Amino acid sequence: MTLPSAQISPKPKTSRGERTRQKILAAAEQEFGEKGYYEGSVSGITARAGIGQGTFYIYFKTKEEVLRELVIYMGGQVRHHLSVHIASCQSREEAEAVGMREFFNYIREHKNLYRIVLESQFVDEEVYRNYYESFAEGYLDGLQKAQLAGEVRSGDIQVWTWSIMGMVHLLGLKYALWSDDTPLETVVSGAMDLLANGLIGRGK
């Protein structure tokens, strides 16, 4: 699923313009991440970016448009980050563990961006839903390929996709966004035990 192009601000035609645009986005990430979307302001963004408010409106019509851009950016960045780290994995089980760990690492390093994604559900539900549906498309594809290869048993892959995403999302909140003092290997090990062996353990 992709957003209509009308909802995505056009890219500047010059490299200088793109640098200014990126500066605004970085400032907005700080402003919204620290204050929240509703308490954050265009004046706060421009002060952090070191530009005039008139310059802001050359690139974005509203602060909602900036929030939308940040959510789209976060989605693309985290998917790229995960794909790079799991590319060399030799099995689906290894890819699950590495992907989970790197997702938590990414949140720990980009807490403001993840807070913005969470808040976007109250500002622009479409971009918020798109963030997860785009992620689910790629994850579902990976699980289907693993199923065909015999690495994942038969079952409702689509429901499993959203179930696992929900689990990892909440673990990310608990152990990466709200608190980062638990070793990630401990978190990943516990989650992988559940994925590999199930809750009931009928296989045993």
N, C-alpha and C positions, 0 to 999 in steps of 0.2 A: 504494500500500500504506500502510495506517495501523496504528498500534499499537492493541491492545485498550485500551479506556478504563480497564480495571482496572489497567493499567501506568502510567497517568498520574495524578499526584497531583491531587486536586481543588483548584480555585482558591478562595482565601479569599472570604468573603461581604462583607467590608468593605474599603474602600480602604486603611485602616491595615494590615489583615492582608496585603493584597497588597504593600504597601511593605516589610513585614518579610520576606515571602517572596522578593521581588526582592533584598533585602539579603543574604539567605542564599545565593541563587544567585550573586550577584556575588562573595561571599566564597569560595564553593566553586570558582568559576572560577579565582580566584587560587591557592587551596590546591592544587587538583589540577593546575593548569597549571604551577606552580612545583615541586611535590614529586612529582607523579604520583599516580594514584588510590590505590595500595596504601600509599604512605608518607603520604598525606594522611589527615586524621582529622576526626571530628566536632568534637572539641575545638579543632582548628586553625581550622575553619570558623567556629565560634561566637566564637572570639577575634577573628578578623578582622572579623566582623559586629558585634561588640560586644553580643552577646546571651548569655543563659544556655543551657545545653544543653537544659534543659526546653523552652525556646521552640522550639528546632530541631525537637524531636520532635512539636510541635503541627502542623508543616507537612510534615515528611518522616519516614518510618519508618526509613529507613536512608540511608547515604551513597550506596549504589547507586542509590537512587531519585533523589537529587540529580543524579548523573552522567547518568542517563537524561533528566532534564528539560533538562540543559544541551545534550545532543546534539540533542534535539528542537528546542530553541531555536535552536541553531546552524543546523540545517537550514532552518528557517523564515526566519531572518534573512538567510542568504546567498542563498536563492532570491528573496526580496523585493529585496535589494540589486541583484541582477543584473537582475531584471525592470524595475526603475526605470531603470537605465542603458541598457538595450537598447531601451526602448520607442520611442525616436525614431529608431532605426536604419532606414536606407532599403533595406538589402539583408541577406541572410543572411550574406554574407561580412563585412559591417561588424558585424553582431550577434555573430558568432563572435569577432572581434578585440576588440571592446569588452567582451564578456562575459568573455573570458579575462583581459584586463587588470584588470577590476574584481574578478574572483575572486582574483587574486594580491594586489591591493591589500587586499582584505578579510582575507586570511590575515595579511598583514604587520601589519595593525592589530589582529588578534584571535588572536595566536599561541597564547595559553593555551587558547582555545576549540577551536582546531584540534587541538592536542595531546590534548585531552580526547576529541574524536571518534576519533582514532587509537587511543587507549588503550581505548576502549569495546568494541573487538572482543574484548578479553580478559576483559571484565566482563559484558557483555550483548550477545551476538552478534546478537540480534534487533533491538535498537535501532540497532546499527551497520549492519546490512544494510538496515534501513528507511531510514536516512539516505541511502544511495546509490540505493536503488530509487525513493524518492520524487523524488530529483533526476533520475533517468533518465526517469521518466514525463513530466515537463515538457520535458526536453530532446528526447526522442523525438518528442513532439508538435510541437515547433518544427521539427525536421528534416523530418518528414512533410509539414508545410505548405509548407516551402521546396521539397521535392521536387515536390509538386503544382503549385507555381508555376513549376517549371522552373529553379530556382536551384541545385538539387542533382541530380546525375545519378542514374539508377536503380541500385539495389543493395540490399544487406541493411542497411537503416537501423538495425535493432535492434543488430546487431553493431557497426556504425559508432558508434552512440551510446555503447556501453560502451568501445569502443576509444578514442574521443576523450576520454571522461571519465577513462580510465586515464592517458592522456598528460598531460592537464591536472593531474590529481592529483599525479603525480610531478614535473611541472614546479613545481607549487606547493610541494612539499616542498623541492626543490633551491633555488629562487630566491626563495621567500617565507618559508618557515619556518626552514630551516637557514641561509640566507644571503640578505641583502637588499641586497647591494652592486652587483648587476648591474641596469642600467636595464631596466625592464619592457618598454619598447618593443623592446629587442633580443630579449628572450625571446619576446614576442608575434609579432614579425616572423618569427623562425625557425620557430615553430610554425605560423603561417599559411602560410608557404611550403610546408610539408609538407602541410597540409590542402588547399591550393589546387592544388598540382602533383603530389602523390603522391611516393612514395619512388623509384619506378622511372622515372617520367616518360614513360610510353608515349604520352601525349597529344601530346608534342612530337616 
